[in-house]
Each structure stands twice: as C-alpha cells, then as structure tokens.
C-alpha cells in the first residue's frame, strides 16, 4: 500500500512538473485553500462584534432579515453595492478570459486561477472591514428570498448538469436532459459565481451560528469557484461534499434561527438531503455496488432510527427531494427555451 501511494504521488508530481514547464502551471495543494478559509473564519471572530441590537428594528418574524440597519444611508448602501459589483465583474472577466484561452485541466494553477484566488481573498477581507465600519449588506435593499433562491437555483442547475455524468435517479441518466446539461456545463461558471458572490454580499458579517456556518460554506464555494480548469475543480468527492454541505447548513439554520414550533424543519432539511444523496449524489462517486451499500447502510440506519422515534415527522421527508427534482426539471425547461430563442435569433452556432 505504501509503495502504491508513493508511486501515485510520484506520478502526480511528474505530471505536475511537466505541465508546469509546458504551460507555466503553478503548484497548489488543496489544504492551502482550506487553511486560508479557516484563517478568515478566525479573523471574523477576532474582529467581532460587528453590531448591537440598538442598530436594528425589532424582529418581524420569518422572511424578515433582522440584520439590517435601522438608519441606513446612501453611503452605507453603496459600501456594499459597489464592492459587490466590482467583485462579480472581476470574476466574470477572469472566467471569460479563461474560456477564451481554452486551457487543459491541470494538477496546479493557471495564471487566471491565481488572479481569481487573489480577487476572492481581497473581497472577502474587504467585506469584513466594510461590515465593521459601515455594516450594510445587500439585504438592506433586496428580499431574503433572493439570497436563498440564488443558491437553491444553483443546486437545481448542478443536478441537471451532473445528470450527464452520474444520472439523476440511482445512477440512471434522464436522456432528454443531456443536451441542456452540456450547455450548462459550458456556461455554468457565470451563474454559479454570481449566486455565490451575491449571497456573500447579501449578508453583513456576523458571529451568530447561522452566519458563521453560512460564511464558512461561502468561503469553500469561493475557493471552488477560483479553481476552474483545474483537476481540483472537478474532483468528485469535493464537489459532492459542497452539494451536501448546503443541506447541513440549512439544517443548522433551521435549528438555531427559526421560531419555536418550527424546529421540525431541521429534520426535513437534513434527512431530505440525505435522501437526495442516496438517490443521486452517491452514484457520482465511482463506487462499486458494494461500496455504495457500505456508504448507504449507516445513513439509512440513522434515518430509520430517527423516524421510528418521530413517526409524525416522516410525512416531511419527501419535501426537499420533491422541490429539488421539480426545480431541476424547471431549470431544464427554462434553459431549453432560452436555447431555442437564442438559436432562432442568432443561429445554432452562437447558442449551443
């Protein structure tokens, strides 16, 4: 086993070295990115607090975002909107530049990846400072549903796009979706980067459990969005992990934030997400039938045990999977219509 691992490491190192000499690829280790994310989380805690209750109006309940200034000004609003706009335009420019270059997927970083990591790191630190001195996020001017909806739509898009590789139901592809999946694979970076950056600037930096969990997730997504055209970006375990973290985050927010009497929603998020994992995401990991069974068995055991103790909640189990699969179908229809209109207006060679 040790010899095999050494051989693999040597092969990866030789491939990386050859790529670096031919394309000026810079070395990268995944834990470097994770370490930066951890350090930024530490910085958020170190510079706290960012607010006090006198800054806000009384909480108006669900679908009211509490962390908005009572007396917002043009300056506080612009302190969020201007860097948000600069952030997304910068990343879109880098994605466009990368696609024009048509690079290979490599075990390292292209020059545009270095720029993307630097841009995202700069705006992450800027948002911490901006919250400390001005506080406002985009939440002052747009509804909370737009933040949650942008990320949820991102997950719908991923289900359709990944149908081409892992299928949608127990490893079986939905054949009529594959063409749209190809289109999404070519252009998904623009939407996903917007969804992440919009959600990131929607929230002011805070240290509540929900905010900390959300920002930790955003930092991982920003890291992923910086690694386009690298082998890290398409690592199956890593991409599946990012999908499932959304479920864990949703369960945490439901447990810590929602009003008493709605605490059953955390189980709907968590176990509904586990159901999606078993139906769809598990089958993209390249496991054998035995490997899938070994992964699925403990998850099923936990779910069966929970619902045996809470039989009244089992009716909620299907809520999240139904939303996700219906949502993915609606994304498919929307992109199909956009493709049709694009081809009719500009020709099939322009929109594919």
Secondary structure, 3 states (H helix, E strand, C coil): CHHHHHHHHHHHHHHHHHHHHHHCCECCCHHHHHHHHHHHHHHHHHCCCCCCHHHCCCCCCCCCCCCCCCCCCHHHHHHHHHHHHHHHHHHHHHHHHHHHHCCCCECCECHHHHHHHHHHHHHHHHHHHHHHHCCCCHHHCCCHHHHHHHHHHHHHHHHHHHHHHHCCECCECCHHHHHHHHHHHHHHHHHHHHHHHHHHHHCCCCCCHHHHHHHHHHHHHHHHHHCCCECCCCCHHHHHHHHHHHHHHHHHHHHHCCCCCCCCHHHHHHHHHHHHHHHCHHHHCCCCHHHHHHHHHHHHHHHHHHHHHCHHHHHHCHHHHHHHHHHHHHHHHHHHHHHHHHHHHHCCCCCC
